[in-house]
């Protein structure tokens, strides 16, 4: 009986570490980017405080509908139900792009759709694009 008790104790001690949840964060340089100027975003993904492998799609939403996505290295209008290209990374990904002029003054949502550790996480940041000057 004693070996069973030890085995159960080991399982109980090990369970929290293996069951640690995946967490992800999205940070941006501003909520009011200016057309044509660099805008920075960072997505960080961890499990139990340690960086893990992930992949993500970057999208722009207008009232919950996808109107833009990351395709071929640029943030472009999406057509035909496209969700954008997958970006593979480990732990943290920082990127910079420039917002389009045709989105000026519109309340948008920048979304990172992240898949990691068997989970799908939707990270969102509100954005209203401004004119330069």
C-alpha positions as CSV (number, residue, x, y, z in Angstrom):
1,X,0.0,0.0,0.0
2,X,2.8,2.4,0.7
3,X,4.1,2.5,-2.9
4,X,0.6,3.4,-4.1
5,X,0.4,6.3,-1.7
6,X,3.8,7.6,-2.9
7,X,2.8,7.3,-6.5
8,X,-0.4,9.2,-5.9
9,X,1.5,11.9,-4.1
10,X,3.9,12.2,-7.1
11,X,0.9,12.5,-9.4
12,X,-0.7,15.2,-7.3
13,X,2.5,17.2,-7.1
14,X,3.1,16.9,-10.9
15,X,-0.4,17.6,-11.9
16,X,-0.4,21.4,-11.4
17,X,2.7,21.9,-13.5
18,X,1.4,19.9,-16.5
19,X,-2.0,21.4,-16.2
20,X,-0.7,25.0,-16.2
21,X,-2.8,27.1,-18.5
22,X,-1.7,28.9,-21.6
23,X,-1.7,32.7,-21.3
24,X,-1.2,35.3,-24.0
25,X,-1.0,39.1,-24.0
26,X,-1.3,41.7,-26.7
27,X,0.3,45.1,-26.3
28,X,0.3,47.9,-28.9
29,X,2.2,51.2,-29.1
30,X,-1.0,53.3,-29.2
31,X,-4.8,53.0,-29.7
32,X,-4.7,55.9,-32.1
33,X,-2.1,55.1,-34.8
34,X,-1.4,57.6,-37.6
35,X,-1.6,56.6,-41.2
36,X,1.8,55.9,-42.7
37,X,3.7,56.0,-39.3
38,X,5.2,52.8,-37.7
39,X,2.8,51.1,-35.3
40,X,4.1,48.4,-33.0
41,X,2.4,45.3,-31.6
42,X,3.7,42.5,-29.3
43,X,2.1,39.2,-28.7
44,X,3.5,37.0,-25.8
45,X,2.5,33.4,-25.2
46,X,3.4,31.4,-22.1
47,X,2.6,28.3,-20.2
48,X,3.5,28.2,-16.5
49,X,5.5,31.3,-17.0
50,X,7.7,29.9,-19.8
51,X,7.6,30.8,-23.5
52,X,6.0,28.2,-25.7
53,X,5.6,27.7,-29.5
54,X,2.6,29.3,-31.0
55,X,1.1,30.5,-34.3
56,X,-1.2,33.5,-35.0
57,X,-3.2,35.3,-37.5
58,X,-3.5,39.1,-37.4
59,X,-6.8,40.6,-38.3
60,X,-8.7,43.9,-38.4
61,X,-12.3,43.8,-37.4
62,X,-15.1,46.3,-38.1
63,X,-18.1,45.6,-35.8
64,X,-17.0,42.0,-35.5
65,X,-16.4,41.4,-39.2
66,X,-12.9,40.8,-40.6
67,X,-12.0,43.6,-43.0
68,X,-8.2,43.3,-42.9
69,X,-5.6,40.6,-42.3
70,X,-1.9,40.0,-42.5
71,X,-1.1,38.5,-45.9
72,X,2.2,38.3,-47.8
73,X,3.9,40.5,-45.2
74,X,1.5,43.4,-45.1
75,X,-1.8,44.3,-43.5
76,X,-4.3,44.3,-46.4
77,X,-8.0,44.1,-47.0
78,X,-9.3,40.5,-46.8
79,X,-11.6,39.1,-49.4
80,X,-13.3,35.7,-50.0
81,X,-13.4,34.7,-46.3
82,X,-9.6,34.8,-45.9
83,X,-8.4,35.0,-42.4
84,X,-4.8,35.8,-43.3
85,X,-1.4,34.1,-43.2
86,X,-0.2,32.1,-40.1
87,X,2.8,33.6,-38.3
88,X,4.8,31.0,-36.4
89,X,6.8,32.1,-33.3
90,X,8.0,31.0,-29.9
91,X,7.3,33.0,-26.8
92,X,7.1,36.5,-28.2
93,X,6.5,38.2,-31.5
94,X,6.9,41.9,-32.1
95,X,6.0,43.5,-35.4
96,X,5.6,46.9,-36.9
97,X,3.4,48.0,-39.8
98,X,1.7,51.1,-41.1
99,X,-2.1,51.6,-41.1
100,X,-4.0,52.3,-44.3
101,X,-5.5,55.7,-45.1
102,X,-8.9,54.2,-46.0
103,X,-9.4,53.3,-42.3
104,X,-9.0,56.8,-41.0
105,X,-11.6,57.7,-38.3
106,X,-13.2,54.3,-38.2
107,X,-13.4,52.4,-34.8
108,X,-11.6,49.1,-35.5
109,X,-10.4,46.2,-33.5
110,X,-7.0,44.8,-34.0
111,X,-7.1,41.0,-33.2
112,X,-4.4,38.4,-32.9
113,X,-5.9,34.9,-33.2
114,X,-3.4,32.7,-31.3
115,X,-3.1,28.9,-31.3
116,X,-0.8,27.5,-28.6
117,X,-0.8,24.5,-26.3
118,X,-4.0,23.1,-27.8
119,X,-5.9,26.3,-27.2
120,X,-7.2,29.2,-29.3
121,X,-7.0,32.6,-27.8
122,X,-8.5,35.8,-29.3
123,X,-6.6,38.9,-28.2
124,X,-8.1,42.3,-29.0
125,X,-7.0,46.0,-29.0
126,X,-9.3,48.9,-30.0
127,X,-7.9,51.2,-32.7
128,X,-9.0,54.4,-34.3
129,X,-6.7,55.4,-37.2
130,X,-5.8,59.1,-37.4
131,X,-4.7,61.3,-40.3
132,X,-1.1,62.5,-40.4
133,X,-0.3,66.0,-39.2
